[in-house]
Amino acid sequence: MSFDLNLNTACNHEIFRELSLIDSTRHILRLDKPLAVTASLSVYATDNLIPASMYTIIDDPQHNGNKVISFKQKWKSPTDYFETTYYTIAQYCPKCVNTNYLDDITYDVRGDLIENRDETLLLQNAEKFTITNMGSNVFYTFIGTSLVSLIGSKVSNPSFMISQITSEISRAFQKFKDIQSQYQLTGRAMTPGETLKTVNNIQVTQDLNDPTIMRAQVDLEAVSGKTVTYVQYLKIS
């Protein structure tokens, strides 16, 4: 099987730590949205991950096509609250509302554009270096990656594609670190939080929900000592 690579900020339709209600029998836990991938489901009771061996996933008798979580034994604690993380389908995704892509612009409660600082600024710059097509900025032609150049090419070996993506991201962040060092030599003020110290890990995997989406996760350690994780979804078509 081969795919064309198309670089986009694609949505994986993940519902993260959604509050879920248990029924009166203390056996059935219902999800708010349809479950797309069984393997993506994680269930928590008051912040504690529940082993999958303690429940099964069955058809919802009340809603055709939906799934529910059925505990093998009655849940005894009356004070526990439940949260679930899982992949839903695009039509029910609250993040992309069936567009399949994410908007990365963020506003505060007053409607003002949020200005990123420290580790948040590091994450923002990490995204820019990953998704910018190298050479597209005429003033800084060395910024970005060559991932866009793979658009339209046939990749028959997913392992090779993962290797290519990993290599491009690694090279981009090395350049990013070099540029920050050059800026500091000119006397530019930079906070420890926004300054990259090292790239601890780059992991590229195929998305469980959609095999045409590659998930690139990068763990970045700032000079402040804090480690932040940047995730980019690459759409393959």
C-alpha positions as CSV (number, residue, x, y, z in Angstrom):
1,M,0.0,0.0,0.0
2,S,1.3,3.5,-0.8
3,F,0.1,7.0,0.1
4,D,0.7,10.6,-0.9
5,L,2.0,12.8,1.8
6,N,0.1,16.0,2.5
7,L,1.2,18.2,5.4
8,N,-1.6,19.5,7.5
9,T,-2.5,20.2,11.1
10,A,-5.0,17.3,11.1
11,C,-7.4,16.4,13.9
12,N,-7.2,12.9,15.4
13,H,-10.7,13.3,16.9
14,E,-9.5,12.5,20.4
15,I,-11.8,13.1,23.3
16,F,-9.6,13.7,26.3
17,R,-10.6,13.0,29.9
18,E,-14.3,13.5,29.3
19,L,-16.6,13.2,32.3
20,S,-18.7,10.0,31.9
21,L,-21.7,9.0,34.0
22,I,-22.3,5.5,35.4
23,D,-25.9,4.2,35.4
24,S,-28.0,3.3,38.4
25,T,-26.9,-0.4,38.2
26,R,-23.3,0.7,38.7
27,H,-22.4,-1.5,35.8
28,I,-22.7,0.6,32.7
29,L,-20.6,3.7,31.8
30,R,-21.8,5.7,28.8
31,L,-19.7,7.8,26.4
32,D,-21.0,11.1,25.3
33,K,-19.9,10.5,21.7
34,P,-19.5,7.4,19.4
35,L,-16.4,5.3,20.0
36,A,-14.4,5.0,16.8
37,V,-11.4,2.8,17.9
38,T,-11.7,0.4,20.8
39,A,-8.0,0.4,21.4
40,S,-8.0,4.1,22.0
41,L,-10.2,3.9,25.1
42,S,-8.9,4.7,28.5
43,V,-11.2,4.8,31.6
44,Y,-10.3,6.6,34.8
45,A,-12.0,6.5,38.2
46,T,-11.1,9.6,40.3
47,D,-7.8,10.0,38.3
48,N,-6.8,6.3,38.5
49,L,-6.6,4.4,35.3
50,I,-8.9,1.3,35.4
51,P,-7.4,-1.9,33.9
52,A,-9.1,-2.9,30.7
53,S,-9.5,-6.4,32.3
54,M,-12.2,-4.9,34.6
55,Y,-14.6,-4.1,31.8
56,T,-15.8,-5.0,28.4
57,I,-17.1,-2.8,25.5
58,I,-20.5,-3.7,24.3
59,D,-23.2,-2.4,22.0
60,D,-25.4,0.2,23.6
61,P,-29.0,-1.2,23.7
62,Q,-30.4,2.3,23.9
63,H,-28.5,3.9,21.0
64,N,-28.0,1.8,17.8
65,G,-24.3,1.9,16.7
66,N,-22.9,3.3,19.9
67,K,-20.8,1.5,22.5
68,V,-20.9,1.4,26.3
69,I,-18.4,0.3,28.9
70,S,-19.7,-2.6,30.9
71,F,-18.0,-3.3,34.2
72,K,-17.6,-7.0,35.0
73,Q,-18.5,-6.4,38.6
74,K,-20.7,-3.7,40.1
75,W,-18.7,-0.6,40.9
76,K,-18.8,-0.3,44.6
77,S,-17.4,3.1,45.5
78,P,-20.2,5.6,45.5
79,T,-17.9,8.6,45.5
80,D,-15.8,7.8,42.4
81,Y,-16.2,10.0,39.3
82,F,-15.3,8.7,35.9
83,E,-13.4,10.1,32.9
84,T,-12.8,8.6,29.5
85,T,-10.3,9.3,26.8
86,Y,-11.0,7.9,23.3
87,Y,-11.2,8.6,19.6
88,T,-14.6,9.5,18.1
89,I,-15.7,10.0,14.5
90,A,-15.2,13.3,12.7
91,Q,-19.0,14.1,12.7
92,Y,-19.0,14.2,16.5
93,C,-15.6,15.7,17.1
94,P,-15.8,18.9,19.2
95,K,-12.3,20.0,18.2
96,C,-12.6,20.1,14.4
97,V,-16.5,19.9,14.0
98,N,-16.1,17.5,11.0
99,T,-13.5,19.7,9.2
100,N,-10.7,17.2,10.0
101,Y,-8.3,20.1,10.7
102,L,-7.4,22.2,13.8
103,D,-7.3,26.0,14.3
104,D,-4.2,26.8,16.4
105,I,-5.2,30.4,17.2
106,T,-6.2,30.8,20.8
107,Y,-8.1,33.6,22.6
108,D,-8.7,34.3,26.2
109,V,-12.1,34.7,27.9
110,R,-12.3,38.4,26.8
111,G,-11.7,37.5,23.2
112,D,-8.1,38.9,23.1
113,L,-5.4,37.0,21.3
114,I,-3.1,35.2,23.7
115,E,0.5,36.1,23.5
116,N,2.7,33.1,24.1
117,R,5.7,33.3,26.5
118,D,8.3,31.0,28.0
119,E,7.7,27.3,27.4
120,T,4.5,28.1,25.5
121,L,6.5,30.3,23.1
122,L,9.0,27.4,22.7
123,L,6.1,25.1,21.7
124,Q,4.8,27.7,19.2
125,N,8.2,28.1,17.6
126,A,8.6,24.4,17.5
127,E,5.4,24.1,15.4
128,K,6.5,26.9,13.1
129,F,9.8,25.1,12.4
130,T,8.0,21.8,11.7
131,I,5.3,22.9,9.4
132,T,7.1,25.7,7.5
133,N,8.2,24.6,4.1
134,M,12.0,25.2,3.8
135,G,12.7,28.0,1.4
136,S,9.2,29.5,1.6
137,N,10.5,32.4,3.7
138,V,12.6,34.4,1.3
139,F,14.4,36.1,4.2
140,Y,15.2,32.9,6.1
141,T,15.3,30.2,3.6
142,F,16.9,27.8,6.1
143,I,13.9,27.7,8.4
144,G,11.5,24.8,8.2
145,T,11.5,21.3,6.9
146,S,11.3,19.5,3.6
147,L,8.2,17.5,4.5
148,V,6.1,19.5,2.1
149,S,8.4,18.3,-0.8
150,L,7.0,14.8,-0.2
151,I,3.5,15.8,-1.2
152,G,2.4,13.7,-4.2
153,S,5.2,11.2,-3.8
154,K,4.4,7.5,-3.4
155,V,5.7,6.0,-0.2
156,S,5.3,2.2,-0.2
157,N,7.3,1.6,3.0
158,P,5.7,3.2,6.1
159,S,8.9,2.6,8.1
160,F,10.9,4.6,5.6
161,M,8.4,7.4,5.7
162,I,8.6,7.5,9.5
163,S,12.4,7.6,9.2
164,Q,12.2,10.5,6.8
165,I,9.9,12.5,8.9
166,T,12.0,11.8,12.0
167,S,15.1,12.9,10.2
168,E,13.6,16.1,9.0
169,I,12.2,17.1,12.4
170,S,15.6,16.3,14.0
171,R,17.4,18.5,11.5
172,A,14.9,21.4,11.9
173,F,15.3,21.5,15.7
174,Q,19.0,21.4,15.5
175,K,18.8,24.4,13.2
176,F,16.3,26.0,15.6
177,K,18.8,25.6,18.5
178,D,21.6,27.0,16.4
179,I,19.6,30.1,15.6
180,Q,18.7,30.7,19.2
181,S,22.4,30.5,20.1
182,Q,23.2,33.0,17.4
183,Y,20.5,35.4,18.7
184,Q,21.9,35.2,22.2
185,L,25.4,36.1,21.0
186,T,23.9,39.3,19.6
187,G,22.6,40.2,23.0
188,R,19.0,39.4,22.4
189,A,17.1,38.7,25.6
190,M,15.6,35.3,25.8
191,T,13.9,33.6,28.8
192,P,15.1,30.2,30.0
193,G,11.6,28.9,29.2
194,E,11.6,29.8,25.5
195,T,15.2,28.6,25.0
196,L,15.7,25.1,23.7
197,K,18.3,23.0,25.6
198,T,17.9,19.6,24.0
199,V,15.5,17.4,22.1
200,N,14.9,14.5,24.3
201,N,12.8,12.3,22.0
202,I,11.2,12.2,18.6
203,Q,8.6,9.6,18.0
204,V,6.6,9.2,14.8
205,T,3.7,6.7,14.7
206,Q,0.6,5.9,12.6
207,D,-2.6,7.2,14.2
208,L,-4.8,4.4,15.7
209,N,-8.0,6.1,14.5
210,D,-6.8,6.8,10.9
211,P,-3.8,5.1,9.2
212,T,-3.6,8.0,6.8
213,I,-2.5,10.3,9.7
214,M,1.1,10.2,11.1
215,R,1.6,11.4,14.7
216,A,4.9,13.1,15.4
217,Q,5.6,13.7,19.1
218,V,8.7,15.7,20.2
219,D,9.8,16.1,23.8
220,L,11.7,19.4,24.2
221,E,13.7,20.3,27.3
222,A,14.0,24.1,27.9
223,V,17.0,25.7,29.6
224,S,14.5,26.3,32.5
225,G,14.6,22.6,33.2
226,K,11.0,22.1,32.1
227,T,10.2,19.5,29.5
228,V,7.3,20.2,27.1
229,T,5.8,17.9,24.5
230,Y,4.9,19.1,21.0
231,V,2.6,17.0,18.8
232,Q,2.1,17.5,15.1
233,Y,-0.3,15.5,12.9
234,L,0.7,14.9,9.3
235,K,-2.1,14.0,6.9
236,I,-1.4,11.3,4.3
237,S,-3.7,11.1,1.4
